[in-house]
Amino acid sequence: MMINSKSYHSFTKSSFRSAKHSTYFNVYDEIFSKYKGKNIVFVEIGVLSGGSLFMWRDFFGPEARIIGIDYNPNARKWIESGFEIYIGDQSDPEFWRGFLKNVGHIDVVLDDGGHTYEQQIVTAECLYSSINDGGTIAIEDTHTSYMRGFGPRRYSFIEYSKNLIDRINFRYSELNNLQADRRIWSIRFYESVVSFHIDRKSTAIISSPIDNGGIADGAKDFRFKNLDAFDEKGSLVSRTFHFLLNSDYKLLKFLKSFFKGIIMSYSFKAKKYFTSVE
């Protein structure tokens, strides 16, 4: 197997065992390369045989502060190699409170821990506020969201992440801002990896429509032009819809929205792209 990746090169250089998936290294390079050679605080959850600690030391360089977290007290032996090690349960908010009190703010977190939904979700929720601007939280092995034995599937980490997508988009000013989430600027999805990116200045911007003040040529908005096909049929639904379209009363506006939904559902061409995953 040929993997052309800087993180993979660091992986193979480590003298101690580390187990990864072959698809992860290109992801590491994409989301972590900007931190190479910088004075960052990097936290990896899941130490096991210690190989990845040495991998990340090589990848990020000597300026990085490398911290490992594991539930197995055996991991403390890596302190002798110059790493900071904390022993605790990543699904326990109390552990994270004590950890953050000692460590302070963090730049990068990589969760390669137990991979249960509870562990992944609690870890992310406890760390968002302590990530420096420009920082990243990456959760590995999110394929467990489609497997048995890691928690109730309806509360999987991927379902949690989908919910955050909605909450990020609710920052738009015409939607319900009470449901909005401003802790995260963006989310990236890869095969078996989800990364969360923090940028508080960007998330603080109020999302509202603006224009550049240029000359408007009166161009008509054609986004719903396909609905005009119903006019040709002269159907009752079509005539009703176009009557409501020109009405200003609240009830009629509601009915207009209702009928528009029916028509758009009837004419929706992209249904074939939606499939369910069991």
RAJOSUL-V7329 format. One record per residue. N is the residue number from 1. OMEGA is omega in whole degrees, 0 to 359 (NA if undefined). NEAR is the number of other ideal C-beta (glycine too) atoms within 8 Angstrom. Layout:
# RAJOSUL-V7329
n = [N | N]
omega = [OMEGA | OMEGA]
near = [NEAR | NEAR]
This chain:
# RAJOSUL-V7329
n = [1 | 2 | 3 | 4 | 5 | 6 | 7 | 8 | 9 | 10 | 11 | 12 | 13 | 14 | 15 | 16 | 17 | 18 | 19 | 20 | 21 | 22 | 23 | 24 | 25 | 26 | 27 | 28 | 29 | 30 | 31 | 32 | 33 | 34 | 35 | 36 | 37 | 38 | 39 | 40 | 41 | 42 | 43 | 44 | 45 | 46 | 47 | 48 | 49 | 50 | 51 | 52 | 53 | 54 | 55 | 56 | 57 | 58 | 59 | 60 | 61 | 62 | 63 | 64 | 65 | 66 | 67 | 68 | 69 | 70 | 71 | 72 | 73 | 74 | 75 | 76 | 77 | 78 | 79 | 80 | 81 | 82 | 83 | 84 | 85 | 86 | 87 | 88 | 89 | 90 | 91 | 92 | 93 | 94 | 95 | 96 | 97 | 98 | 99 | 100 | 101 | 102 | 103 | 104 | 105 | 106 | 107 | 108 | 109 | 110 | 111 | 112 | 113 | 114 | 115 | 116 | 117 | 118 | 119 | 120 | 121 | 122 | 123 | 124 | 125 | 126 | 127 | 128 | 129 | 130 | 131 | 132 | 133 | 134 | 135 | 136 | 137 | 138 | 139 | 140 | 141 | 142 | 143 | 144 | 145 | 146 | 147 | 148 | 149 | 150 | 151 | 152 | 153 | 154 | 155 | 156 | 157 | 158 | 159 | 160 | 161 | 162 | 163 | 164 | 165 | 166 | 167 | 168 | 169 | 170 | 171 | 172 | 173 | 174 | 175 | 176 | 177 | 178 | 179 | 180 | 181 | 182 | 183 | 184 | 185 | 186 | 187 | 188 | 189 | 190 | 191 | 192 | 193 | 194 | 195 | 196 | 197 | 198 | 199 | 200 | 201 | 202 | 203 | 204 | 205 | 206 | 207 | 208 | 209 | 210 | 211 | 212 | 213 | 214 | 215 | 216 | 217 | 218 | 219 | 220 | 221 | 222 | 223 | 224 | 225 | 226 | 227 | 228 | 229 | 230 | 231 | 232 | 233 | 234 | 235 | 236 | 237 | 238 | 239 | 240 | 241 | 242 | 243 | 244 | 245 | 246 | 247 | 248 | 249 | 250 | 251 | 252 | 253 | 254 | 255 | 256 | 257 | 258 | 259 | 260 | 261 | 262 | 263 | 264 | 265 | 266 | 267 | 268 | 269 | 270 | 271 | 272 | 273 | 274 | 275 | 276 | 277 | 278]
omega = [180 | 177 | 181 | 186 | 178 | 179 | 177 | 177 | 177 | 178 | 182 | 180 | 184 | 182 | 183 | 188 | 172 | 181 | 180 | 172 | 187 | 182 | 187 | 192 | 175 | 176 | 178 | 182 | 184 | 187 | 184 | 187 | 183 | 180 | 182 | 177 | 183 | 180 | 184 | 171 | 181 | 181 | 173 | 177 | 183 | 185 | 183 | 186 | 173 | 185 | 183 | 176 | 179 | 176 | 183 | 175 | 179 | 184 | 184 | 181 | 188 | 181 | 184 | 173 | 186 | 181 | 178 | 177 | 177 | 178 | 182 | 181 | 179 | 183 | 181 | 183 | 182 | 173 | 180 | 179 | 175 | 179 | 171 | 182 | 175 | 180 | 179 | 183 | 183 | 177 | 182 | 179 | 179 | 175 | 182 | 178 | 178 | 180 | 182 | 177 | 180 | 189 | 184 | 184 | 188 | 176 | 184 | 174 | 173 | 181 | 174 | 185 | 187 | 175 | 171 | 182 | 181 | 180 | 182 | 184 | 180 | 178 | 181 | 183 | 182 | 188 | 184 | 187 | 182 | 177 | 177 | 174 | 184 | 183 | 187 | 166 | 178 | 179 | 182 | 172 | 180 | 172 | 177 | 178 | 180 | 183 | 178 | 173 | 182 | 179 | 178 | 186 | 181 | 178 | 181 | 180 | 178 | 176 | 175 | 180 | 176 | 178 | 179 | 175 | 178 | 186 | 174 | 181 | 176 | 173 | 178 | 192 | 182 | 177 | 184 | 183 | 178 | 178 | 185 | 177 | 181 | 179 | 187 | 178 | 182 | 177 | 175 | 179 | 173 | 174 | 176 | 177 | 172 | 179 | 181 | 187 | 187 | 176 | 188 | 178 | 180 | 181 | 180 | 180 | 178 | 183 | 179 | 181 | 174 | 170 | 186 | 178 | 180 | 182 | 177 | 182 | 177 | 181 | 180 | 178 | 185 | 188 | 181 | 183 | 181 | 178 | 180 | 179 | 179 | 178 | 184 | 179 | 179 | 183 | 178 | 179 | 181 | 181 | 179 | 181 | 183 | 172 | 181 | 182 | 183 | 182 | 183 | 183 | 185 | 181 | 181 | 176 | 177 | 180 | 177 | 179 | 180 | 181 | 178 | 179 | 179 | 183 | 182 | 177 | 181 | 186 | 185 | 186 | 188 | 182 | 185 | 181 | 181 | 177 | 179 | 178 | 181 | NA]
near = [3 | 3 | 8 | 4 | 10 | 9 | 13 | 10 | 8 | 12 | 13 | 6 | 9 | 12 | 5 | 9 | 7 | 12 | 4 | 8 | 6 | 7 | 9 | 12 | 13 | 9 | 12 | 11 | 11 | 7 | 10 | 14 | 8 | 4 | 11 | 10 | 5 | 9 | 5 | 11 | 13 | 16 | 12 | 15 | 12 | 11 | 14 | 12 | 7 | 15 | 13 | 15 | 15 | 13 | 14 | 14 | 12 | 10 | 12 | 15 | 10 | 4 | 8 | 14 | 8 | 12 | 13 | 15 | 15 | 13 | 8 | 8 | 5 | 6 | 13 | 8 | 7 | 12 | 9 | 5 | 8 | 4 | 11 | 9 | 13 | 10 | 10 | 10 | 6 | 15 | 9 | 9 | 7 | 6 | 10 | 13 | 9 | 9 | 11 | 11 | 6 | 7 | 11 | 7 | 7 | 14 | 12 | 14 | 15 | 11 | 15 | 9 | 13 | 8 | 9 | 10 | 14 | 8 | 13 | 15 | 11 | 13 | 17 | 13 | 7 | 10 | 13 | 12 | 5 | 8 | 13 | 9 | 7 | 6 | 12 | 13 | 15 | 15 | 14 | 11 | 9 | 13 | 8 | 12 | 12 | 7 | 7 | 4 | 3 | 10 | 8 | 6 | 8 | 5 | 9 | 14 | 13 | 10 | 11 | 13 | 12 | 8 | 8 | 12 | 9 | 9 | 10 | 12 | 8 | 12 | 12 | 7 | 8 | 4 | 10 | 6 | 8 | 4 | 8 | 11 | 9 | 8 | 7 | 13 | 8 | 8 | 12 | 8 | 6 | 9 | 5 | 10 | 12 | 13 | 13 | 14 | 11 | 15 | 10 | 9 | 7 | 7 | 11 | 6 | 6 | 4 | 6 | 6 | 3 | 4 | 5 | 4 | 3 | 5 | 3 | 5 | 4 | 4 | 5 | 4 | 5 | 5 | 4 | 8 | 6 | 6 | 11 | 8 | 8 | 11 | 8 | 6 | 7 | 6 | 7 | 5 | 10 | 12 | 9 | 9 | 14 | 9 | 8 | 12 | 7 | 5 | 9 | 4 | 6 | 5 | 6 | 10 | 11 | 8 | 9 | 12 | 8 | 8 | 12 | 11 | 8 | 9 | 13 | 9 | 7 | 6 | 9 | 7 | 4 | 6 | 6 | 4 | 5 | 6 | 4 | 4 | 4 | 2]
